[in-house]
Amino acid sequence: MVCRATLFSRKNDADKWRVPNRFAADRPGPHYGFSEFTGFSAAPAGERVVRRLGETMATPKIDALSPQEVEWIQSQLDGAARFVDAYSDADAGQPLTLEALDRAFAVWLSQDNTDNQLVNAVINAVGIAFGEFLVQSAGFEWVIASDEYGTDLAVIALRGRGDVLVYPANFVAKRWERRESNFLAASFASISEQVAQVQSSWKKTAPPNRYLAPPA
């Protein structure tokens, strides 16, 4: 996946990569977005990061994205590219990678920003970029997941065959809360391995396909 954007000076144009939150006005119920995460009180720590459906909470309702939400995701990917250009000189002008995002996030985190608007923009952009890597390279798809804690943008793998669910913005938000860096590339590898394990386990326990004739 390659996400590029116009280069700019961090010193002179530090706010140009910020991407405003944008939600689909016609979606019923609570809207997803980092505005719900600033206090980190919506759910117990870790429960909205990665889980198998039905293991710790009621199974969420899964919906397809609206065109507005697809457009919003693209705006966050553009923001992630500009974020890397601004905070990782070594990666500026290069294809977006998780390693580049790790380096940029570490530099930004070291500055101890307290501006909520800036924090929201960074977590949304980095989180959505992380989710897009899962979609492009680990068998996930973008969905809207609704449960007792609200409605969030999420990615899901092995739908109907294991249901591994990740809330990428919340995933990054939890690490911002702990002031943790250099986790994106390692987490991608770990989640990919988890998906492979779930898929392998499902294949071993899946019932036989009644529509297939037995071997001759």
C-alpha positions as CSV (number, residue, x, y, z in Angstrom):
1,M,0.0,0.0,0.0
2,V,1.3,3.4,-0.9
3,C,-0.1,6.6,0.5
4,R,1.5,9.8,-0.5
5,A,0.8,13.5,0.1
6,T,2.4,16.9,-0.4
7,L,5.5,17.5,1.6
8,F,5.7,20.4,4.0
9,S,7.8,21.9,6.7
10,R,7.1,20.7,10.2
11,K,8.1,24.1,11.7
12,N,6.1,26.3,9.4
13,D,3.1,24.2,8.6
14,A,2.6,21.9,11.5
15,D,-1.2,21.9,11.3
16,K,-1.6,21.3,7.6
17,W,-1.6,17.5,8.0
18,R,-4.4,17.5,10.6
19,V,-7.5,15.8,9.3
20,P,-10.8,16.8,10.9
21,N,-13.0,14.2,12.3
22,R,-15.8,13.4,9.8
23,F,-18.7,11.1,10.4
24,A,-21.7,9.9,8.4
25,A,-24.6,12.0,9.6
26,D,-27.2,9.4,8.5
27,R,-25.8,6.5,10.6
28,P,-28.1,5.8,13.6
29,G,-26.8,5.6,17.1
30,P,-23.5,6.8,18.5
31,H,-21.0,7.8,15.8
32,Y,-17.5,6.3,15.8
33,G,-14.5,8.6,16.3
34,F,-11.8,9.5,18.7
35,S,-14.0,12.1,20.4
36,E,-15.4,9.2,22.4
37,F,-11.9,8.0,23.5
38,T,-10.4,11.2,25.0
39,G,-11.3,10.1,28.5
40,F,-10.8,6.4,27.8
41,S,-13.8,5.5,30.0
42,A,-16.0,3.9,27.4
43,A,-14.7,0.4,28.0
44,P,-12.3,-1.6,30.2
45,A,-8.7,-1.3,29.0
46,G,-7.9,-3.7,26.2
47,E,-11.4,-5.0,25.6
48,R,-11.9,-3.0,22.4
49,V,-8.4,-3.6,21.0
50,V,-8.4,-7.2,19.6
51,R,-10.7,-10.0,20.4
52,R,-12.6,-13.0,19.0
53,L,-16.3,-12.2,18.7
54,G,-18.3,-13.6,21.6
55,E,-15.4,-14.3,23.9
56,T,-15.6,-11.4,26.4
57,M,-18.6,-9.4,25.4
58,A,-21.9,-9.7,23.5
59,T,-21.3,-10.1,19.7
60,P,-21.4,-6.7,18.1
61,K,-23.6,-5.9,15.2
62,I,-21.5,-5.6,12.0
63,D,-22.5,-3.2,9.2
64,A,-20.9,-2.2,5.9
65,L,-19.3,1.2,5.5
66,S,-21.2,4.1,3.9
67,P,-19.6,6.0,1.0
68,Q,-19.0,8.9,3.4
69,E,-17.1,6.6,5.8
70,V,-15.0,5.2,2.9
71,E,-14.1,8.7,2.0
72,W,-13.3,9.5,5.6
73,I,-10.9,6.5,5.7
74,Q,-9.1,7.8,2.7
75,S,-8.7,11.3,4.3
76,Q,-7.1,9.6,7.3
77,L,-4.7,7.7,5.1
78,D,-3.7,11.0,3.4
79,G,-3.2,12.5,6.9
80,A,-1.0,9.5,8.0
81,A,1.3,10.1,5.0
82,R,1.6,13.8,5.9
83,F,2.2,12.9,9.5
84,V,5.1,10.7,8.6
85,D,6.5,13.5,6.3
86,A,6.3,15.9,9.2
87,Y,7.8,13.7,12.0
88,S,10.2,11.3,10.3
89,D,12.7,13.0,8.0
90,A,14.2,9.7,6.9
91,D,10.8,8.5,5.6
92,A,9.6,11.7,4.0
93,G,8.6,11.2,0.4
94,Q,8.7,7.4,0.7
95,P,5.9,4.9,0.5
96,L,4.0,4.6,3.8
97,T,5.1,1.7,6.0
98,L,4.4,0.6,9.5
99,E,8.0,1.1,10.4
100,A,7.8,4.7,9.2
101,L,4.6,5.2,11.2
102,D,6.4,3.8,14.3
103,R,9.3,6.2,13.9
104,A,7.0,9.2,13.3
105,F,4.8,8.3,16.2
106,A,7.8,7.9,18.5
107,V,9.1,11.4,17.6
108,W,5.6,13.0,18.0
109,L,5.0,11.2,21.3
110,S,8.3,12.5,22.7
111,Q,7.0,16.0,22.3
112,D,4.3,15.3,24.9
113,N,1.5,17.1,23.0
114,T,-1.6,17.9,25.1
115,D,-3.7,19.6,22.4
116,N,-6.8,17.4,22.2
117,Q,-7.5,18.3,18.6
118,L,-3.9,17.4,17.6
119,V,-4.0,14.2,19.6
120,N,-7.3,13.2,18.1
121,A,-6.0,13.8,14.6
122,V,-2.8,11.8,15.1
123,I,-4.6,8.8,16.7
124,N,-7.2,8.8,14.0
125,A,-4.7,9.0,11.1
126,V,-2.2,6.5,12.6
127,G,-5.0,4.1,13.7
128,I,-6.7,4.1,10.3
129,A,-3.4,3.6,8.5
130,F,-2.8,0.6,10.8
131,G,-6.2,-0.8,10.0
132,E,-5.6,-0.3,6.3
133,F,-2.4,-2.4,6.5
134,L,-4.5,-5.1,8.2
135,V,-7.0,-4.9,5.3
136,Q,-4.4,-4.9,2.6
137,S,-2.1,-7.5,3.9
138,A,-3.7,-9.6,6.7
139,G,-7.1,-10.6,5.3
140,F,-9.3,-8.0,7.2
141,E,-12.1,-5.8,5.9
142,W,-13.4,-2.5,7.1
143,V,-16.8,-2.6,9.0
144,I,-18.9,-0.6,11.4
145,A,-19.2,-2.5,14.7
146,S,-21.9,-1.6,17.2
147,D,-22.1,-3.0,20.8
148,E,-23.0,-1.9,24.3
149,Y,-20.1,0.6,24.3
150,G,-21.1,2.4,21.1
151,T,-20.5,2.3,17.4
152,D,-16.9,2.2,16.0
153,L,-15.0,1.8,12.8
154,A,-13.3,-1.6,13.0
155,V,-11.7,-4.2,10.8
156,I,-12.7,-7.9,10.9
157,A,-11.0,-11.0,9.6
158,L,-12.4,-14.6,9.1
159,R,-15.9,-13.3,9.2
160,G,-18.2,-16.2,10.1
161,R,-15.2,-18.4,10.5
162,G,-13.5,-17.1,13.7
163,D,-14.3,-13.4,13.6
164,V,-11.2,-11.6,14.7
165,L,-12.1,-8.0,15.4
166,V,-9.8,-5.0,15.7
167,Y,-10.7,-1.4,16.6
168,P,-7.6,0.3,15.1
169,A,-8.1,3.9,16.4
170,N,-8.7,2.5,19.9
171,F,-5.7,0.2,19.5
172,V,-3.5,3.3,19.0
173,A,-5.3,5.4,21.6
174,K,-4.6,2.8,24.3
175,R,-0.9,3.1,23.5
176,W,-0.9,6.8,23.4
177,E,-2.5,6.7,26.9
178,R,0.4,4.5,28.1
179,R,2.9,6.7,26.1
180,E,4.0,3.5,24.3
181,S,5.8,3.7,20.9
182,N,7.3,1.3,18.3
183,F,4.3,-1.1,18.5
184,L,2.7,-0.9,15.0
185,A,5.0,-3.2,13.0
186,A,5.2,-5.7,15.9
187,S,1.5,-5.7,16.5
188,F,0.8,-6.2,12.8
189,A,2.9,-9.4,12.9
190,S,1.3,-10.6,16.1
191,I,-2.3,-10.0,14.8
192,S,-1.5,-11.7,11.5
193,E,-0.2,-14.7,13.5
194,Q,-3.3,-14.7,15.6
195,V,-5.5,-14.7,12.5
196,A,-3.5,-17.6,11.1
197,Q,-3.9,-19.6,14.3
198,V,-7.7,-18.9,14.4
199,Q,-8.0,-20.0,10.8
200,S,-6.1,-23.2,11.5
201,S,-8.2,-24.0,14.5
202,W,-11.4,-23.3,12.7
203,K,-10.4,-25.6,9.8
204,K,-9.8,-28.4,12.3
205,T,-13.1,-28.1,14.0
206,A,-15.4,-27.0,11.1
207,P,-18.2,-29.3,10.4
208,P,-18.1,-31.3,7.1
209,N,-19.7,-29.5,4.1
210,R,-23.0,-31.4,3.7
211,Y,-23.2,-30.2,0.1
212,L,-20.1,-32.0,-1.0
213,A,-20.3,-35.6,-2.0
214,P,-18.1,-38.0,-0.1
215,P,-14.9,-39.2,-1.8
216,A,-15.4,-42.1,-4.1
